[in-house]
Amino acid sequence: MVGAHADDHWDASAGGTSDAVLETIDDAAVWIRQRLKSGGGSPRVLPVLCLDTDGAVCTWTKPEESSAEMISAAIDQMEIGSDDELEGGYQSSIGERFPNLPLEVNYESLSDEKTSDGSRKAVVATPDVPARLLIDQLDSMGTRIGRVENIWSLIARCWDPGSPHRSTVRDSQRVISEETPVAASVVVDPHRARLLWTWSKDGELLAAGSMRIGHNADGLTLQQSDLSRLCADWIGWASQIGVAPLRVVVVLPDEQDGLDRSEISGAFSKHWPGATMDLVHEADPILTTLRTSLDLDDHSESSVGTVLTNRPGRSHRSMYRWAAAALLVASVAIGWTGWTMYSRGSETQDRAKSVRSTMVEQIMTLQPPINDLRLPTAELQARLNLLVAKTGPVQIAPTKPVLEELETISFVLGMSGIEIDNLQISQTLVKVKIRTQNLSLAEQINEALRSIDGSHIQWRATPDLNRRGEQIEATFTGVWNTGSSS
């Protein structure tokens, strides 16, 4: 566990039965929570959970074979042989390149936007059952995982000179180019006697791998043969994904036997010519990589821990419970509303029947009753004519010549230097509100409105004037002449 001020580690017990593994997972979760409390941080959040490469495999596949379902099916069928020319002398079967890893395996494709079009696609296979168990155990104890990363992704983002997360002067590139080249990062792990390498561009992981190196009682013994094997592996990757690193960053521990700084540079210049070399010495390269990850706030899209980062936990289950409760309450409310509307509908039907019955009863009280009339239609029409003769027909007020007056007013309001805010026309009044910066222009408009020949509107002698900042707001009011109609 790497902290801002102190580091600590916990050695897991040897594996055995499933009960022993589960007990080890529980002990690890308890230890992590205790260390979070004692470190002064929040025991509710573990910002980063980093997965090692033990059991993980990174290899290439065809673009149409990069989905987890296709890879799993190919491994189950154990396909053999392929006539694909791009594979060359390498194993072509997916089942051979992806060993049948134990337990559940998480397959995630790496970024292929920065590789050659039509080339292979890199895929990482990670047995993540222990990580899932640890995440679930921590979640049950109230500790949430901020994000899950793989050590390959962290190496690419921490040591790639083109990564946007590199901020120190030592790590920044001295030459600024329009396009960042593909970079290879090689980190020597002194504790496990291995090399971890990545290819990346702009911090996005393109390919990765690991290999064992020699060691003795005094420590690591990095030899020419180790670098030769590494470069041979790189040649295979370059032929598959269509890119090759133009810059190599090698992170070495302070204490190591075997090749010195100049010999390492010479070996890479011999086996990988054309690439620039950066040699960095750290007391513990892996620890430095993990410590640098504390400053990486965002989550890389190419990280192989995306699925575990988005793994549902206690907060998700709580959200589902509340959502289910909300749906239950909503369903009850909808049912109650439906029953209420049904009841009101029945009441409305009863009222309509009552009104219809009352209307029939009132009609039947006419003298003489309708059912006794020989010609009810003719006699009802005669009675209607009699009522019209007494009260007169219904008079409908004539409509005003709105379109005619609107066309006349538009000629006056078309003058430059004014802005029309509002125009209201009703059966009784006509109001026009404008804004202008010239008082005399407002008075000219008023005179023009009053002097229109044949107008059906009588405009007031003076408009209502109000000042709004640098502008004058003028309101012209008129009434329709009596008898004006279209």
C-alpha positions, -999 to +999 in steps of 0.1 A: +000+000+000+015+033-012+005+065+007+014+101+004+038+099+034+043+062+042+043+029+025+035-006+039+030-041+026+012-073+036+023-108+026-006-131+016-005-166+028+000-194+004-030-205-016-048-238-009-084-247-006-111-223-016-119-216+021-082-206+026-083-183-003-115-166+009-099-162+044-069-146+028-091-122+009-109-113+042-076-107+060-064-085+032-096-064+033-092-060+071-056-050+067-064-024+040-091-008+061-069-006+092-041+010+072-065+035+057-076+045+092-041+046+106-028+066+077-050+096+084-071+092+052-107+082+048-114+045+054-144+048+031-123+052-001-093+034-015-084+057-045-065+032-067-064-006-067-035-018-089-035-053-104-002-071-110+005-089-143+007-124-127-014-147-149-022-118-173-016-122-210-013-094-236-014-106-273-029-097-306-060-108-324-079-100-355-103-070-352-133-093-356-120-116-329-114-089-302-146-093-283-146-113-251-173-137-265-152-145-296-120-151-276-137-173-250-154-194-278-121-198-296-103-209-265-131-234-257-129-249-292-090-247-293-087-238-329-056-250-346-038-235-376-045-205-398-036-195-433-033-158-424-001-145-439+003-117-414+008-142-386+041-154-401+058-179-379+039-170-348+011-190-333-021-181-352-048-197-331-064-176-305-066-205-282-028-210-284-020-173-279-045-170-250-038-199-226-067-214-208-064-193-177-081-206-145-113-192-131-130-162-148-110-140-171-116-104-181-108-097-218-103-060-227-091-046-260-065-019-260-065+013-281-063+007-318-069+043-329-031+050-328-020+019-346-019+011-383-052+007-401-062-029-408-036-043-384-040-066-354-056-054-322-040-059-288-061-076-261-053-081-224-066-112-206-066-109-168-078-135-143-097-111-120-115-133-095-092-124-066-097-087-074-135-091-076-135-109-042-114-082-026-135-054-041-167-071-029-153-077+006-141-040+009-175-029-003-193-049+024-170-032+050-179+002+037-148+009+016-153+020-020-126+016-047-120+048-067-106+031-098-089-002-107-057+000-128-033-025-142+004-020-136+009-019-175-015+011-178+002+029-150+037+024-165+024+037-199+009+068-183+037+075-158+068+069-180+057+077-215+073+111-224+043+120-245+017+113-218-002+144-207+002+134-171+040+139-172+045+173-155+079+174-140+109+190-157+129+158-156+102+139-175+092+165-200+103+162-236+130+186-246+119+187-283+084+197-291+070+180-322+036+182-339+030+145-334+040+125-304+059+093-314+052+058-300+072+053-269+084+021-252+087+020-214+108-007-197+106-010-160+128-034-141+112-050-110+140-059-086+116-078-062+103-102-088+133-104-111+114-094-142+110-068-169+077-050-175+074-032-208+047-012-226+041+005-259+021+037-257+013+069-275+001+100-256-001+078-225-026+053-242-015+017-239-010+000-273+008-032-262+024-047-231+044-077-219+066-091-192+096-114-190+118-130-164+154-120-160+183-137-142+191-131-106+214-144-079+220-139-042+233-104-048+203-092-069+194-089-105+218-098-134+206-081-165+223-096-195+226-090-232+204-121-239+176-105-219+176-074-241+179-095-272+148-115-262+129-083-255+137-067-289+128-100-307+094-098-289+091-062-300+097-071-337+068-096-335+045-069-321+056-043-347+048-067-375+013-073-361+000-038-350+019-018-376+038+006-353+071+006-336+085+028-308+108+056-317+117+064-281+127+040-253+126+048-216+144+022-193+138+026-156+165+007-136+170+001-099+200+017-082+215-016-074+219-043-101+245-066-115+252-073-151+250-046-178+259-010-169+244+021-183+265+023-215+261-014-222+224-012-220+224+018-244+246-001-268+225-032-267+193-012-276+212+007-303+223-026-318+189-045-316+166-015-320+184+012-341+169+045-348+152+049-314+163+075-288+172+062-253+164+075-219+179+057-188+164+065-154+176+052-121+152+048-092+156+031-058+125+010-065+110+015-100+077-003-092+072+018-060+080+050-079+054+040-105+027+034-079+035+066-061+032+086-093-002+071-099-015+090-069-014+122-090-034+106-119-069+118-112-087+107-143-092+072-156-077+062-189-101+048-215-076+021-224-071+009-188-076-029-184-094-023-151-124-006-166-148-034-159-137-037-123-139+000-118-175+000-129-183-031-108-217-027-090-213-023-052-233-015-022-242+020-034-256+005-066-277-020-047-290+008-025-299+028-056-317-002-070-337-007-038-346+030-037-356+029-074-377-002-067-394+016-038-400+047-059-415+025-086-437+008-061-449+042-047-455+054-082-475+023-091-497+028-060-502+065-068-511+056-104-535+029-092-551+053-068-554+079-095-569+054-119-595+043-093-604+079-085-608+088-122-630+057-127-651+067-097-655+102-110-664+089-144-692+068-129-704+099-110-703+119-143-723+093-161-749+093-133-752+131-134-755+131-172-784+106-169-800+128-143-797+159-164-811+141-194-840+128-174-847+163-160-846+178-195-870+152-208-894+159-179-892+197-186-899+192-223-928+170-215-944+198-194-949+219-225-985+228-233-996+209-252-971+180-246-949+172-275-960+136-276-995+148-282-986+170-311-995+157-346-966+176-363-941+183-336-914+197-359-936+222-376-952+234-344-919+238-326-906+258-356-937+281-353-931+286-316-894+295-324-905+320-350-929+336-324-901+340-299-878+356-325-905+380-335-909+391-299-872+394-289-857+400-323-828+380-339-795+376-322-773+405-332-736+398-339-713+428-336-696+434-370-659+428-373-635+457-375-614+463-406-583+450-389-563+440-419-570+473-437-559+494-407-529+472-401-517+477-436-522+515-432-503+516-399-474+496-414-466+524-439-462+548-410-443+525-388-419+516-416-399+548-410-362+542-401-350+549-366-378+532-346-382+498-330-417+484-326-422+467-291-459+459-292-490+462-314-524+454-299-557+455-319-590+446-302-627+454-308-624+487-289-588+499-287-556+500-308-522+504-291-488+508-307-457+509-286-424+519-301-389+529-290-367+557-306-339+580-297-355+611-313-384+628-296-393+647-327-396+615-347-422+602-322-442+634-326-440+630-364-453+595-362-482+607-340-491+634-366-488+609-394-513+585-377-538+613-370-536+626-406-543+593-424-572+598-448-600+572-446-588+557-413-613+540-391-593+548-359-594+580-339-559+585-324-554+605-293-539+640-296-507+632-277-489+599-271-476+586-238-439+592-236-415+576-212-377+577-212-358+543-209-321+551-206-311+568-239-343+558-257-378+572-256-407+548-253-438+562-271-473+546-268-500+557-293-536+548-284-567+550-307-603+539-306-624+526-335-648+550-350-685+542-344-699+520-371-665+509-384-669+475-399-656+454-427 
